[in-house]
Amino acid sequence: TPLNSLLSHVNFWIETIQAVTKLTRYVSSSTPSQEINFWLSLTSFVSYSTVD
């Protein structure tokens, strides 16, 4: 049903937003690899969440 589909999308968004807000970024002590992974995760979220 449309309502179930909507609820599924909303729940996915909630889980994804929670995952992104838990990302930590310590610029002064992070390695280049950690910095790259942080930005890739953030970019992945933004690009995936705008597809629907």
C-alpha distance matrix in Angstrom:
0.0 3.8 5.4 5.3 6.4 8.7 10.0 10.7 12.6 14.4 15.5 16.8 18.7 20.2 21.4 22.8 24.5 26.0 27.4 28.9 30.5 32.1 33.9 37.6 40.0 43.8 45.5 49.0 48.6 45.9 46.8 45.8 43.4 41.6 41.5 40.0 37.3 36.5 36.1 34.2 31.6 31.3 31.1 28.5 26.3 26.8 26.4 23.2 21.5 22.2 20.8 17.2
3.8 0.0 3.8 5.5 5.1 6.1 8.6 9.8 10.6 12.3 14.2 15.4 16.6 18.4 20.1 21.1 22.5 24.4 25.9 27.0 28.5 30.5 32.1 35.8 38.1 41.8 43.4 46.9 46.7 44.1 45.1 44.0 41.8 40.0 39.6 38.2 35.7 34.6 33.9 32.3 29.8 29.1 28.8 26.5 24.1 24.3 23.9 21.1 19.1 19.4 18.2 14.5
5.4 3.8 0.0 3.8 5.4 5.1 6.1 8.5 9.9 10.5 12.1 14.2 15.3 16.4 18.3 19.9 20.9 22.4 24.3 25.7 26.8 28.7 30.7 34.3 36.8 40.5 42.3 45.7 45.5 43.1 44.3 43.6 41.4 39.3 39.0 37.9 35.3 33.9 33.6 32.2 29.4 28.6 28.8 26.6 23.9 24.2 24.4 21.6 19.2 20.0 19.4 15.7
5.3 5.5 3.8 0.0 3.8 5.4 5.0 6.1 8.6 9.8 10.4 12.2 14.2 15.2 16.4 18.2 19.8 21.0 22.6 24.3 25.7 27.2 29.1 32.8 35.5 39.1 41.0 44.5 44.0 41.4 42.5 41.9 39.5 37.4 37.4 36.3 33.4 32.3 32.2 30.6 27.7 27.4 27.7 25.2 22.6 23.5 23.6 20.4 18.4 19.8 18.9 15.5
6.4 5.1 5.4 3.8 0.0 3.8 5.5 5.1 6.3 8.7 10.0 10.7 12.5 14.4 15.5 16.6 18.4 20.1 21.3 22.7 24.4 26.1 27.7 31.4 33.8 37.5 39.1 42.7 42.3 39.6 40.5 39.6 37.2 35.4 35.2 33.8 31.1 30.1 29.7 27.9 25.3 25.0 24.9 22.3 19.9 20.7 20.4 17.2 15.4 16.5 15.3 11.9
8.7 6.1 5.1 5.4 3.8 0.0 3.8 5.4 5.2 6.2 8.6 9.9 10.6 12.3 14.3 15.3 16.4 18.3 20.0 21.1 22.4 24.5 26.2 29.8 32.1 35.9 37.5 41.0 40.9 38.4 39.6 38.7 36.6 34.6 34.1 33.0 30.5 29.1 28.6 27.2 24.5 23.6 23.8 21.7 18.9 19.2 19.5 16.6 14.1 15.1 14.8 11.2
10.0 8.6 6.1 5.0 5.5 3.8 0.0 3.8 5.4 5.0 6.0 8.5 9.8 10.4 12.2 14.1 15.2 16.4 18.3 19.9 21.0 22.7 24.8 28.3 31.0 34.7 36.6 40.0 39.7 37.3 38.7 38.1 36.0 33.7 33.5 32.7 29.9 28.4 28.4 27.2 24.1 23.5 24.2 22.0 18.9 19.8 20.6 17.6 15.1 16.9 16.9 13.7
10.7 9.8 8.5 6.1 5.1 5.4 3.8 0.0 3.8 5.5 5.2 6.2 8.7 10.0 10.7 12.3 14.2 15.5 16.7 18.4 20.1 21.5 23.2 26.9 29.6 33.2 35.1 38.6 38.0 35.4 36.5 35.9 33.5 31.4 31.4 30.3 27.4 26.3 26.4 24.8 21.8 21.6 22.2 19.6 16.9 18.2 18.6 15.3 13.4 15.5 15.0 12.2
12.6 10.6 9.9 8.6 6.3 5.2 5.4 3.8 0.0 3.8 5.5 5.1 6.2 8.7 10.0 10.5 12.1 14.2 15.4 16.4 18.2 20.1 21.5 25.2 27.5 31.3 32.9 36.4 36.1 33.5 34.6 33.7 31.5 29.5 29.2 28.0 25.4 24.1 23.8 22.3 19.5 18.9 19.2 16.9 14.1 14.9 15.3 12.2 9.9 11.9 11.7 8.9
14.4 12.3 10.5 9.8 8.7 6.2 5.0 5.5 3.8 0.0 3.8 5.4 5.1 6.2 8.7 9.8 10.5 12.2 14.3 15.3 16.4 18.5 20.4 23.9 26.4 30.0 31.9 35.3 35.2 32.8 34.3 33.7 31.8 29.4 29.0 28.3 25.7 23.9 23.8 22.9 19.8 18.8 19.7 17.8 14.5 15.3 16.5 13.9 10.9 13.0 13.9 11.3
15.5 14.2 12.1 10.4 10.0 8.6 6.0 5.2 5.5 3.8 0.0 3.8 5.4 5.1 6.2 8.6 9.9 10.6 12.4 14.3 15.4 16.8 19.0 22.5 25.4 29.0 31.1 34.4 33.9 31.6 33.0 32.8 30.6 28.1 28.1 27.5 24.6 23.0 23.5 22.4 19.1 18.6 20.0 17.8 14.6 16.2 17.6 14.7 12.3 15.1 15.8 13.7
16.8 15.4 14.2 12.2 10.7 9.9 8.5 6.2 5.1 5.4 3.8 0.0 3.8 5.5 5.2 6.1 8.5 9.9 10.6 12.3 14.3 15.6 17.1 20.8 23.4 27.1 29.0 32.4 31.8 29.2 30.4 29.9 27.6 25.3 25.4 24.4 21.5 20.2 20.5 19.1 15.9 15.7 16.8 14.3 11.4 13.3 14.4 11.2 9.3 12.6 13.0 11.5
18.7 16.6 15.3 14.2 12.5 10.6 9.8 8.7 6.2 5.1 5.4 3.8 0.0 3.8 5.5 5.1 5.9 8.4 9.8 10.5 12.0 14.2 15.6 19.2 21.6 25.3 27.0 30.5 30.3 27.9 29.3 28.6 26.8 24.4 23.9 23.2 20.7 18.8 18.8 17.9 14.8 13.8 14.9 13.2 9.7 10.9 12.7 10.3 7.4 10.5 12.0 10.7
20.2 18.4 16.4 15.2 14.4 12.3 10.4 10.0 8.7 6.2 5.1 5.5 3.8 0.0 3.8 5.5 5.2 6.1 8.6 10.0 10.6 12.4 14.7 18.1 20.8 24.4 26.5 29.8 29.5 27.5 29.2 29.1 27.3 24.5 24.3 24.1 21.4 19.3 19.8 19.4 15.9 15.0 16.9 15.5 11.9 13.4 15.7 13.6 10.9 14.0 15.7 14.5
21.4 20.1 18.3 16.4 15.5 14.3 12.2 10.7 10.0 8.7 6.2 5.2 5.5 3.8 0.0 3.8 5.6 5.2 6.2 8.8 10.1 10.8 12.9 16.5 19.5 23.0 25.3 28.5 27.8 25.5 27.1 27.1 25.0 22.2 22.5 22.3 19.2 17.5 18.5 17.7 14.1 14.0 16.2 14.2 11.1 13.6 15.7 13.2 11.5 15.1 16.3 15.6
22.8 21.1 19.9 18.2 16.6 15.3 14.1 12.3 10.5 9.8 8.6 6.1 5.1 5.5 3.8 0.0 3.8 5.4 5.1 6.3 8.7 10.0 11.1 14.8 17.3 21.0 22.9 26.3 25.8 23.3 24.6 24.2 22.2 19.7 19.6 19.1 16.2 14.5 15.1 14.2 10.7 10.4 12.4 10.5 7.3 10.0 12.1 10.0 8.5 12.2 13.7 13.8
24.5 22.5 20.9 19.8 18.4 16.4 15.2 14.2 12.1 10.5 9.9 8.5 5.9 5.2 5.6 3.8 0.0 3.8 5.4 5.1 6.1 8.6 10.1 13.5 15.9 19.6 21.5 24.9 24.8 22.6 24.4 24.2 22.7 19.8 19.3 19.3 16.8 14.4 14.8 14.9 11.5 10.1 12.6 11.8 8.2 9.8 12.9 11.7 9.4 12.6 15.0 15.1
26.0 24.4 22.4 21.0 20.1 18.3 16.4 15.5 14.2 12.2 10.6 9.9 8.4 6.1 5.2 5.4 3.8 0.0 3.8 5.5 5.2 6.3 9.0 12.2 15.3 18.7 21.2 24.2 23.8 21.9 24.0 24.3 22.7 19.5 19.5 20.0 17.2 14.8 16.1 16.4 12.7 12.0 15.0 14.2 11.0 13.2 16.2 14.8 13.0 16.3 18.5 18.4
27.4 25.9 24.3 22.6 21.3 20.0 18.3 16.7 15.4 14.3 12.4 10.6 9.8 8.6 6.2 5.1 5.4 3.8 0.0 3.8 5.6 5.3 6.8 10.4 13.4 16.9 19.3 22.4 21.6 19.3 21.0 21.3 19.3 16.3 16.7 17.0 13.9 11.8 13.6 13.4 9.7 9.9 13.0 11.9 9.4 12.3 14.9 13.5 12.7 16.2 18.0 18.6
28.9 27.0 25.7 24.3 22.7 21.1 19.9 18.4 16.4 15.3 14.3 12.3 10.5 10.0 8.8 6.3 5.1 5.5 3.8 0.0 3.8 5.3 5.3 8.9 11.2 14.9 16.8 20.2 19.9 17.6 19.4 19.3 17.8 14.8 14.4 14.7 12.2 9.5 10.6 11.2 7.7 6.8 10.2 10.0 7.5 9.7 12.8 12.4 11.5 14.6 16.9 18.0
30.5 28.5 26.8 25.7 24.4 22.4 21.0 20.1 18.2 16.4 15.4 14.3 12.0 10.6 10.1 8.7 6.1 5.2 5.6 3.8 0.0 3.8 5.5 8.0 10.7 14.0 16.3 19.5 19.4 17.8 20.2 20.6 19.6 16.2 15.7 16.8 14.6 11.5 12.8 14.2 11.0 9.6 13.1 13.6 10.9 12.4 15.9 15.7 14.2 17.1 19.8 20.5
32.1 30.5 28.7 27.2 26.1 24.5 22.7 21.5 20.1 18.5 16.8 15.6 14.2 12.4 10.8 10.0 8.6 6.3 5.3 5.3 3.8 0.0 3.8 6.2 9.7 12.8 15.6 18.4 17.7 16.1 18.6 19.5 18.2 14.7 14.9 16.4 13.8 11.0 13.4 14.6 11.3 11.0 14.8 14.8 12.7 15.0 18.1 17.6 16.7 19.9 22.2 23.0
33.9 32.1 30.7 29.1 27.7 26.2 24.8 23.2 21.5 20.4 19.0 17.1 15.6 14.7 12.9 11.1 10.1 9.0 6.8 5.3 5.5 3.8 0.0 3.8 6.7 10.1 12.6 15.6 14.9 12.9 15.1 15.8 14.6 11.1 11.2 12.6 10.2 7.3 10.0 11.4 8.6 8.6 12.3 12.8 11.5 13.7 16.6 16.7 16.5 19.4 21.6 23.0
37.6 35.8 34.3 32.8 31.4 29.8 28.3 26.9 25.2 23.9 22.5 20.8 19.2 18.1 16.5 14.8 13.5 12.2 10.4 8.9 8.0 6.2 3.8 0.0 3.8 6.6 9.6 12.2 11.6 10.1 12.9 14.2 13.7 9.9 10.0 12.5 10.8 7.8 10.8 13.0 11.0 10.9 14.5 15.6 14.8 16.5 19.5 20.0 19.8 22.5 24.9 26.5
40.0 38.1 36.8 35.5 33.8 32.1 31.0 29.6 27.5 26.4 25.4 23.4 21.6 20.8 19.5 17.3 15.9 15.3 13.4 11.2 10.7 9.7 6.7 3.8 0.0 3.8 6.0 9.0 9.0 7.5 10.5 11.5 11.9 8.4 7.4 10.6 10.0 7.0 9.4 12.4 11.5 11.1 14.2 16.0 15.8 17.0 19.7 20.9 21.0 23.2 25.7 27.7
43.8 41.8 40.5 39.1 37.5 35.9 34.7 33.2 31.3 30.0 29.0 27.1 25.3 24.4 23.0 21.0 19.6 18.7 16.9 14.9 14.0 12.8 10.1 6.6 3.8 0.0 3.8 5.7 5.7 5.6 9.2 11.1 12.3 9.1 8.5 12.2 12.3 10.0 12.3 15.3 14.9 14.6 17.5 19.5 19.5 20.6 23.2 24.5 24.8 26.9 29.4 31.4
45.5 43.4 42.3 41.0 39.1 37.5 36.6 35.1 32.9 31.9 31.1 29.0 27.0 26.5 25.3 22.9 21.5 21.2 19.3 16.8 16.3 15.6 12.6 9.6 6.0 3.8 0.0 3.8 5.6 5.3 8.3 9.4 11.6 9.3 7.5 11.2 12.4 10.4 11.8 15.1 15.6 15.1 17.3 19.8 20.2 20.8 23.2 25.0 25.5 27.2 29.7 32.1
49.0 46.9 45.7 44.5 42.7 41.0 40.0 38.6 36.4 35.3 34.4 32.4 30.5 29.8 28.5 26.3 24.9 24.2 22.4 20.2 19.5 18.4 15.6 12.2 9.0 5.7 3.8 0.0 3.8 6.0 8.7 10.7 13.3 11.4 10.3 14.0 15.4 13.8 15.4 18.5 19.1 18.8 21.0 23.4 23.9 24.6 27.0 28.8 29.2 30.9 33.4 35.8
48.6 46.7 45.5 44.0 42.3 40.9 39.7 38.0 36.1 35.2 33.9 31.8 30.3 29.5 27.8 25.8 24.8 23.8 21.6 19.9 19.4 17.7 14.9 11.6 9.0 5.7 5.6 3.8 0.0 3.8 6.7 9.7 11.6 9.6 9.9 13.5 14.3 13.3 15.6 18.2 18.5 18.9 21.3 23.2 23.8 25.1 27.3 28.7 29.4 31.5 33.7 36.0
45.9 44.1 43.1 41.4 39.6 38.4 37.3 35.4 33.5 32.8 31.6 29.2 27.9 27.5 25.5 23.3 22.6 21.9 19.3 17.6 17.8 16.1 12.9 10.1 7.5 5.6 5.3 6.0 3.8 0.0 3.8 6.6 8.0 5.9 6.4 9.8 10.6 10.0 12.3 14.6 15.2 16.0 18.2 19.8 20.8 22.2 24.2 25.5 26.5 28.6 30.5 33.0
46.8 45.1 44.3 42.5 40.5 39.6 38.7 36.5 34.6 34.3 33.0 30.4 29.3 29.2 27.1 24.6 24.4 24.0 21.0 19.4 20.2 18.6 15.1 12.9 10.5 9.2 8.3 8.7 6.7 3.8 0.0 3.8 5.3 5.2 6.3 8.7 9.9 10.7 12.6 14.2 15.5 16.8 18.4 19.9 21.5 23.0 24.4 25.7 27.3 29.2 30.8 33.5
45.8 44.0 43.6 41.9 39.6 38.7 38.1 35.9 33.7 33.7 32.8 29.9 28.6 29.1 27.1 24.2 24.2 24.3 21.3 19.3 20.6 19.5 15.8 14.2 11.5 11.1 9.4 10.7 9.7 6.6 3.8 0.0 3.8 5.5 5.0 6.1 8.6 9.9 10.8 12.2 14.2 15.5 16.4 18.0 20.1 21.2 22.2 23.9 25.7 27.3 28.7 31.7
43.4 41.8 41.4 39.5 37.2 36.6 36.0 33.5 31.5 31.8 30.6 27.6 26.8 27.3 25.0 22.2 22.7 22.7 19.3 17.8 19.6 18.2 14.6 13.7 11.9 12.3 11.6 13.3 11.6 8.0 5.3 3.8 0.0 3.8 5.4 5.1 6.2 8.6 10.1 10.4 12.2 14.3 15.2 16.1 18.4 20.1 20.8 22.0 24.0 25.9 27.0 29.9
41.6 40.0 39.3 37.4 35.4 34.6 33.7 31.4 29.5 29.4 28.1 25.3 24.4 24.5 22.2 19.7 19.8 19.5 16.3 14.8 16.2 14.7 11.1 9.9 8.4 9.1 9.3 11.4 9.6 5.9 5.2 5.5 3.8 0.0 3.8 5.4 5.1 6.1 8.7 9.8 10.5 12.4 14.2 15.1 16.7 18.5 19.9 20.9 22.5 24.6 26.1 28.7
41.5 39.6 39.0 37.4 35.2 34.1 33.5 31.4 29.2 29.0 28.1 25.4 23.9 24.3 22.5 19.6 19.3 19.5 16.7 14.4 15.7 14.9 11.2 10.0 7.4 8.5 7.5 10.3 9.9 6.4 6.3 5.0 5.4 3.8 0.0 3.8 5.5 5.1 6.4 8.6 10.0 10.8 12.3 14.1 15.7 16.8 18.3 19.9 21.3 23.0 24.8 27.6
40.0 38.2 37.9 36.3 33.8 33.0 32.7 30.3 28.0 28.3 27.5 24.4 23.2 24.1 22.3 19.1 19.3 20.0 17.0 14.7 16.8 16.4 12.6 12.5 10.6 12.2 11.2 14.0 13.5 9.8 8.7 6.1 5.1 5.4 3.8 0.0 3.8 5.4 5.3 6.0 8.6 9.9 10.4 11.9 14.2 15.4 16.1 17.8 19.7 21.3 22.6 25.6
37.3 35.7 35.3 33.4 31.1 30.5 29.9 27.4 25.4 25.7 24.6 21.5 20.7 21.4 19.2 16.2 16.8 17.2 13.9 12.2 14.6 13.8 10.2 10.8 10.0 12.3 12.4 15.4 14.3 10.6 9.9 8.6 6.2 5.1 5.5 3.8 0.0 3.8 5.5 5.0 6.1 8.5 9.8 10.3 12.3 14.3 15.2 16.1 18.0 20.1 21.3 24.0
36.5 34.6 33.9 32.3 30.1 29.1 28.4 26.3 24.1 23.9 23.0 20.2 18.8 19.3 17.5 14.5 14.4 14.8 11.8 9.5 11.5 11.0 7.3 7.8 7.0 10.0 10.4 13.8 13.3 10.0 10.7 9.9 8.6 6.1 5.1 5.4 3.8 0.0 3.8 5.5 5.3 6.3 8.7 9.9 10.9 12.6 14.4 15.5 16.7 18.8 20.6 23.1
36.1 33.9 33.6 32.2 29.7 28.6 28.4 26.4 23.8 23.8 23.5 20.5 18.8 19.8 18.5 15.1 14.8 16.1 13.6 10.6 12.8 13.4 10.0 10.8 9.4 12.3 11.8 15.4 15.6 12.3 12.6 10.8 10.1 8.7 6.4 5.3 5.5 3.8 0.0 3.8 5.4 5.0 5.9 8.3 9.8 10.5 12.0 13.9 15.2 16.7 18.6 21.4
34.2 32.3 32.2 30.6 27.9 27.2 27.2 24.8 22.3 22.9 22.4 19.1 17.9 19.4 17.7 14.2 14.9 16.4 13.4 11.2 14.2 14.6 11.4 13.0 12.4 15.3 15.1 18.5 18.2 14.6 14.2 12.2 10.4 9.8 8.6 6.0 5.0 5.5 3.8 0.0 3.8 5.4 5.1 5.9 8.5 9.9 10.4 11.8 13.9 15.5 16.7 19.6
31.6 29.8 29.4 27.7 25.3 24.5 24.1 21.8 19.5 19.8 19.1 15.9 14.8 15.9 14.1 10.7 11.5 12.7 9.7 7.7 11.0 11.3 8.6 11.0 11.5 14.9 15.6 19.1 18.5 15.2 15.5 14.2 12.2 10.5 10.0 8.6 6.1 5.3 5.4 3.8 0.0 3.8 5.5 5.1 6.3 8.8 10.1 10.5 12.0 14.4 15.8 18.2
31.3 29.1 28.6 27.4 25.0 23.6 23.5 21.6 18.9 18.8 18.6 15.7 13.8 15.0 14.0 10.4 10.1 12.0 9.9 6.8 9.6 11.0 8.6 10.9 11.1 14.6 15.1 18.8 18.9 16.0 16.8 15.5 14.3 12.4 10.8 9.9 8.5 6.3 5.0 5.4 3.8 0.0 3.8 5.4 5.2 6.3 8.7 10.0 10.6 12.6 14.8 17.1
31.1 28.8 28.8 27.7 24.9 23.8 24.2 22.2 19.2 19.7 20.0 16.8 14.9 16.9 16.2 12.4 12.6 15.0 13.0 10.2 13.1 14.8 12.3 14.5 14.2 17.5 17.3 21.0 21.3 18.2 18.4 16.4 15.2 14.2 12.3 10.4 9.8 8.7 5.9 5.1 5.5 3.8 0.0 3.8 5.4 5.2 6.1 8.4 9.8 10.9 12.7 15.7
28.5 26.5 26.6 25.2 22.3 21.7 22.0 19.6 16.9 17.8 17.8 14.3 13.2 15.5 14.2 10.5 11.8 14.2 11.9 10.0 13.6 14.8 12.8 15.6 16.0 19.5 19.8 23.4 23.2 19.8 19.9 18.0 16.1 15.1 14.1 11.9 10.3 9.9 8.3 5.9 5.1 5.4 3.8 0.0 3.8 5.6 5.3 5.9 8.3 10.1 11.0 13.8
26.3 24.1 23.9 22.6 19.9 18.9 18.9 16.9 14.1 14.5 14.6 11.4 9.7 11.9 11.1 7.3 8.2 11.0 9.4 7.5 10.9 12.7 11.5 14.8 15.8 19.5 20.2 23.9 23.8 20.8 21.5 20.1 18.4 16.7 15.7 14.2 12.3 10.9 9.8 8.5 6.3 5.2 5.4 3.8 0.0 3.8 5.6 5.3 5.8 8.5 10.2 12.3
26.8 24.3 24.2 23.5 20.7 19.2 19.8 18.2 14.9 15.3 16.2 13.3 10.9 13.4 13.6 10.0 9.8 13.2 12.3 9.7 12.4 15.0 13.7 16.5 17.0 20.6 20.8 24.6 25.1 22.2 23.0 21.2 20.1 18.5 16.8 15.4 14.3 12.6 10.5 9.9 8.8 6.3 5.2 5.6 3.8 0.0 3.8 5.6 5.3 6.4 9.0 11.4
26.4 23.9 24.4 23.6 20.4 19.5 20.6 18.6 15.3 16.5 17.6 14.4 12.7 15.7 15.7 12.1 12.9 16.2 14.9 12.8 15.9 18.1 16.6 19.5 19.7 23.2 23.2 27.0 27.3 24.2 24.4 22.2 20.8 19.9 18.3 16.1 15.2 14.4 12.0 10.4 10.1 8.7 6.1 5.3 5.6 3.8 0.0 3.8 5.6 5.5 6.7 10.0
23.2 21.1 21.6 20.4 17.2 16.6 17.6 15.3 12.2 13.9 14.7 11.2 10.3 13.6 13.2 10.0 11.7 14.8 13.5 12.4 15.7 17.6 16.7 20.0 20.9 24.5 25.0 28.8 28.7 25.5 25.7 23.9 22.0 20.9 19.9 17.8 16.1 15.5 13.9 11.8 10.5 10.0 8.4 5.9 5.3 5.6 3.8 0.0 3.8 5.5 5.4 8.0
21.5 19.1 19.2 18.4 15.4 14.1 15.1 13.4 9.9 10.9 12.3 9.3 7.4 10.9 11.5 8.5 9.4 13.0 12.7 11.5 14.2 16.7 16.5 19.8 21.0 24.8 25.5 29.2 29.4 26.5 27.3 25.7 24.0 22.5 21.3 19.7 18.0 16.7 15.2 13.9 12.0 10.6 9.8 8.3 5.8 5.3 5.6 3.8 0.0 3.8 5.6 6.7
22.2 19.4 20.0 19.8 16.5 15.1 16.9 15.5 11.9 13.0 15.1 12.6 10.5 14.0 15.1 12.2 12.6 16.3 16.2 14.6 17.1 19.9 19.4 22.5 23.2 26.9 27.2 30.9 31.5 28.6 29.2 27.3 25.9 24.6 23.0 21.3 20.1 18.8 16.7 15.5 14.4 12.6 10.9 10.1 8.5 6.4 5.5 5.5 3.8 0.0 3.8 5.6
20.8 18.2 19.4 18.9 15.3 14.8 16.9 15.0 11.7 13.9 15.8 13.0 12.0 15.7 16.3 13.7 15.0 18.5 18.0 16.9 19.8 22.2 21.6 24.9 25.7 29.4 29.7 33.4 33.7 30.5 30.8 28.7 27.0 26.1 24.8 22.6 21.3 20.6 18.6 16.7 15.8 14.8 12.7 11.0 10.2 9.0 6.7 5.4 5.6 3.8 0.0 3.8
17.2 14.5 15.7 15.5 11.9 11.2 13.7 12.2 8.9 11.3 13.7 11.5 10.7 14.5 15.6 13.8 15.1 18.4 18.6 18.0 20.5 23.0 23.0 26.5 27.7 31.4 32.1 35.8 36.0 33.0 33.5 31.7 29.9 28.7 27.6 25.6 24.0 23.1 21.4 19.6 18.2 17.1 15.7 13.8 12.3 11.4 10.0 8.0 6.7 5.6 3.8 0.0
